[in-house]
């Protein structure tokens, strides 16, 4: 089975592990209820704003003299790109020129607005990005629509952030509230060369289908899809830089940061060029409000807060940059910033097309690491070469060697080693959990979805589910147990009077088996058993084949084989 998005809904469960052992839990359920439709992502944005306003109002009602802290984190602009159609439709035709034209236009706007230095050179057309002019008419139509949906999603989110800021103004809190707006990485490349109707195909090594994407064009952005745009828009979204998220060229690690604090910052609408990193945000807030972070809390020594305050730059364009050195590492792709220079060691290559057959997730052997450190690093003077277009590794060899050594010092200091480039396979590693290992799980109605790390590990292993139900006279229908969602997973339910098991293979294929007979009225235990019949092939996006058997009160009432 493929990995789902990371959320489950439970009405009853009995879990399993990698051994032929079946721990059992029978969940009491008074009646089979229909599964609720998951909320669309854009409704989540609206709901978050309402909850945010309520939290601030609650705080001010209880203690109007005290400040508040809020981490407001909408789903934008991460996949899935969910937005009401009318917002996406506002951008119809805006991206028909393609990603290269958009990139050029964006670059000119950036220079005009002073966001990039005048001497910046636009980085090359990426070898992994298709030539827009060589695409078919259907491909251009599809990819343009994917960007329209993305743009509508962004404007929709911006609109509701505006509502939150308007609320602060209504309360009289806006002038004295520091607002920091930041994204968390460069534009995302998980959509692949063709985009995707289900980003989780990427995480399961399942290729995307252009035909499936085209078939969904009229409903992209709706709740039935976990859609994402293709690499061409990823690259355009990182203008003027090269590459994208998951890599440590500037296109993967550079983000806009907007700081607003009308009462505390005299400057208005100005651009700052001092180097900063996400870890500088907390020290900046603490500095602005005059608080030293505690070294001990209730007798427990605290780890030091890393990063540097940006407060000195608020009203001084020429303030000294305090953050001088910063390492980066992402799936084996490494870089180091130091005093206006960046050293970069790309992996699996400068692009996938230039990676000599290596793909994302290829492990780095000891010999390869040795060769990379000897010959694979690049060097850029970003004071003069903002977009990393002029590799100075040969001309500045001594500087580069020093920076490679500095990267290892930082990597050792911050527990980066050993270097692990395995990509999606790393997601299968077991991690520390909030609760000890268990074989007995209890779930209750009326609660939130259960995240994967708090759920039984039933993926690709033997397991059994049993649910105690009361079936009224005249029958019933609805979900008994679900794991995953419309982007992948399985559901145990009653349909047309028959016990049913359905499996959604990352929105690419769907499988279903039903009982041979209708369910009886009264008190019963419905169940299914999942028995693997072979080995998984994770590298090629395949989980285990299995036999699924359905039970009513312990009696087999149907079975089927899933590939």
Phi, psi and omega in degrees: 000148179278158176285138178272187185292338180117015177226143178228155172238132185238135167246341177187147186208147165219118193262177179212170175229197187282357178259167178280065182221134186238090173296144188236139171222125174256122183264128179279126180225124187288333180202146176292123182247148177291144177291140179280142179290132180295145180292143175293152183300325182287331174293329176300319178299312180299317180296319179299319179296317179298317178295323180295315179298319180296321180296316179296316179298318177302314182297320182284333175291320184282315183216082185297342181275350185263145176285168177234156173238135178222131170255101184261113189231090178284171179286341179288145357255036178286154170294147003280145177277091183254128180200147174303143188302325184295333177287318177294322183295338177299339184255014180304128178085348185292337185241017182294339179288343177098171187289331180289318177296315179300320181297316178297316180296318179298317181300317179295320177296320180300317179292319180296327181274356180078018181278339174229151179298152182298332183272008181295136174257131178294131180296163187296161167297126186290135180299338180274351182266132180292151174284117184304322184288345179262000179282156174288164179299321179296319180295315179298319179297317180294311185291324176296320179294322178300323178285327175299319179295317178301313182296319177297321178299319180293315180294321177301315180294317179300321179301315184280334169296322176300323177296322179294319178292322177298325178296320177298322179294320178298325180281348185080019183257351188296314185302326184252023176250125174277123179245125178240120181249122183212150170260172192256357177182178174294170181304146191276140180253011182292348178284346178071186184292337185250001191075180185206147170269358179206101182302335182289351169300319179301314184289349178246013177060034179257123181297146175280158183242120177298322180296317179295321179296316180297322180295338183262005191303324184283346182240010177302138184095349179273171188290346182280350184241155173245059196282155181212153181270169184275172184306325183302319178285331174301310181297318179296325180292344180256015178309133007263012190279171175262152174065203197196184179310149183085354177232163189245018159298170184298334177295339180265341189231001181262135184222152171287141174229121178246129178240127179232129177201078189308321183283335185254347181237119181284325182295149181226129172063030183255157180256137176246144183244002177299141180292137175213163183222163180304329181287354179275350186291314180296312177302328179295314179297314181298319179296317183297325182260004173072040180242131173271132179295138182291142176275339179221143172231118182051042177082358182259125178296137181258142174296143180294146175281120181275157180109176187224150180287139175262003189300329181294339181273352185303315182242010179227106179299330183262014180300144180297135175285120183275334181271103189260327185228136178209127177271160171220144173205132179212110179051042177088348177276123191234153172200166179217130169263135173208111170050051175091359179241151174229128172256133185229133175238095186286145174212133009280355177180181178294339169202170177292325180295334182254017188267012176055042177087350178283147180240168175303131181099357178293125179295148175265118177280169179299316180296321178294320179297319178298317180292321178299315181293335179276322189228352190264355183274145175244161184221133182226137173266095189282353171291328180253344186226075189303324187257015177057062180250349185235100183284117183256021185301320181285323183282332184239053187298318182295318178298317181297315180300318179297321181286327174297315176299321179295323178300317180293326176297313180294321180296321177291320182296323187250023171060041178278328185282151000283155179289126185232110186254017191289357174065228186297336180296338178293337181291344180277350181292137175288143183233160178302139183242164181287337180236154178292162178304145182211162177241003184233121182236134178238129178234150187238154178287160175077016180252177179283170173300149182264123180291158185306317185288352174251009182253158175297146182272089183255000182290122176066019179229159177299137175201162181222140177238136176226135183230127177273122184228157171246114181263120181286162173301138182095353175091180182203166176211159177135178185277140174257321186202129177228151176217119185100211183194205184287354177262001179148142178143196180219162181216139176249119190206175176246128181223128181053038176080002182243142175293134189221143172236125180237140180234128180253107179274091179039045179059015181261317176220154177229140182235149182208141168230152180228159179292156179285342184225162180284156182287143179276154174287159177106193181276127183210165170246115175262143181205169171217159178231130181252117184236108179299144179240007179192190183259152177282162174230077188299322183300331179251023173072027182242128171273188181288145164286154185203157170260131176248126179242134180260145183227143166236115181055041177084353181261131178294130181236011179161155178204165179197164180247128176254137182285000000 
